[in-house]
Amino acid sequence: MIIKEKSIKDYTNLERVLRYVLSKEAMHGFVHTRYIRSDRKYAKELSLVMEDAQAFSIVKEERLQNMLAKYIQNDKGRIHKRDNETKFHHSIISFHKKDVLSEQELLKVAKEFIKQRYPKSVVTAVSHHDTDHYHIHMVGSHVHVGTGITNYHTKKQFSEIKQYMERWQEQELDLKYSSVQHVKKKIKP
C-alpha cells in the first residue's frame, strides 16, 4: 500500500477536499465517519432518495455541510494557534491494481489507519473506485476532539505509521503486489 498525505491549512480547502472525496463516492463503496454526529441519518436518507436526483443532491449537500461544521467546530477548540498552521490532513491509501480488496477489507484498512494516524480526531474515510486501483481517501482533523490538543506527527513518526501499516497489511490482508519498502534508497557515487 502507498500512503500519501497532504496538509489542509484553511476551511475553504477543507470544503473543497470533502466535496471531492464525497463526490466520487460509489454506491457500492463506503463512507466511514468518526465524531460526526447524525451522519448515519444522512447515509440513510441518501439511500431513500437515490432515484430523485434533486432530493439526492440536496441531502448530499446537507451531509457535506454537517461534516464541515463538525470539523470547524472541533478546530475552533484548538489550544495552540499559529499562523499558517496545518488544520487538517488529506490522506490517501492506494493499492496495486492487481490486488483486489472487498469493501470490508478496505474499511478494515481505513479503521486501522485511523486508529494509528488520527486516534482522537474527527475523520471521514471514503473508498474510491474511479481508477484502475482501489484507494481510500481520509480527511482528518489536526486537533483531538474535546481536548483542543494538536495531533502532530513528525516525518519520522509518520514514516513509522506507514511501516506499521505495511506490516499490518502483510499479516491481515495477504496482498501480493501492494508491498512497498519505506526506506530511503542509497545513491551510488
ChimeraX attribute file (.defattr): number of C-alpha atoms within 10 A of each C-alpha:
attribute: neighborCount
match mode: 1-to-1
recipient: residues
	/A:1	20
	/A:2	17
	/A:3	20
	/A:4	12
	/A:5	14
	/A:6	12
	/A:7	17
	/A:8	22
	/A:9	15
	/A:10	14
	/A:11	16
	/A:12	10
	/A:13	13
	/A:14	23
	/A:15	18
	/A:16	10
	/A:17	18
	/A:18	21
	/A:19	16
	/A:20	12
	/A:21	21
	/A:22	20
	/A:23	13
	/A:24	14
	/A:25	16
	/A:26	14
	/A:27	10
	/A:28	9
	/A:29	18
	/A:30	18
	/A:31	21
	/A:32	17
	/A:33	19
	/A:34	16
	/A:35	16
	/A:36	17
	/A:37	11
	/A:38	11
	/A:39	18
	/A:40	14
	/A:41	10
	/A:42	17
	/A:43	15
	/A:44	10
	/A:45	16
	/A:46	20
	/A:47	11
	/A:48	12
	/A:49	15
	/A:50	13
	/A:51	10
	/A:52	10
	/A:53	9
	/A:54	11
	/A:55	15
	/A:56	17
	/A:57	14
	/A:58	13
	/A:59	16
	/A:60	19
	/A:61	15
	/A:62	13
	/A:63	21
	/A:64	18
	/A:65	15
	/A:66	16
	/A:67	23
	/A:68	19
	/A:69	15
	/A:70	16
	/A:71	28
	/A:72	16
	/A:73	12
	/A:74	21
	/A:75	24
	/A:76	12
	/A:77	16
	/A:78	18
	/A:79	11
	/A:80	10
	/A:81	13
	/A:82	6
	/A:83	6
	/A:84	9
	/A:85	13
	/A:86	18
	/A:87	23
	/A:88	25
	/A:89	20
	/A:90	21
	/A:91	20
	/A:92	20
	/A:93	19
	/A:94	17
	/A:95	21
	/A:96	17
	/A:97	14
	/A:98	13
	/A:99	15
	/A:100	15
	/A:101	16
	/A:102	10
	/A:103	14
	/A:104	11
	/A:105	13
	/A:106	23
	/A:107	20
	/A:108	14
	/A:109	19
	/A:110	23
	/A:111	17
	/A:112	16
	/A:113	21
	/A:114	22
	/A:115	12
	/A:116	16
	/A:117	19
	/A:118	23
	/A:119	15
	/A:120	21
	/A:121	25
	/A:122	25
	/A:123	24
	/A:124	24
	/A:125	25
	/A:126	25
	/A:127	26
	/A:128	23
	/A:129	14
	/A:130	11
	/A:131	8
	/A:132	10
	/A:133	15
	/A:134	21
	/A:135	23
	/A:136	23
	/A:137	24
	/A:138	26
	/A:139	28
	/A:140	29
	/A:141	27
	/A:142	28
	/A:143	27
	/A:144	20
	/A:145	20
	/A:146	12
	/A:147	12
	/A:148	16
	/A:149	17
	/A:150	19
	/A:151	17
	/A:152	13
	/A:153	12
	/A:154	8
	/A:155	9
	/A:156	9
	/A:157	12
	/A:158	16
	/A:159	15
	/A:160	14
	/A:161	17
	/A:162	22
	/A:163	17
	/A:164	14
	/A:165	19
	/A:166	19
	/A:167	12
	/A:168	15
	/A:169	17
	/A:170	14
	/A:171	10
	/A:172	11
	/A:173	14
	/A:174	12
	/A:175	17
	/A:176	11
	/A:177	13
	/A:178	17
	/A:179	16
	/A:180	12
	/A:181	11
	/A:182	12
	/A:183	8
	/A:184	6
	/A:185	7
	/A:186	6
	/A:187	5
	/A:188	4
	/A:189	3
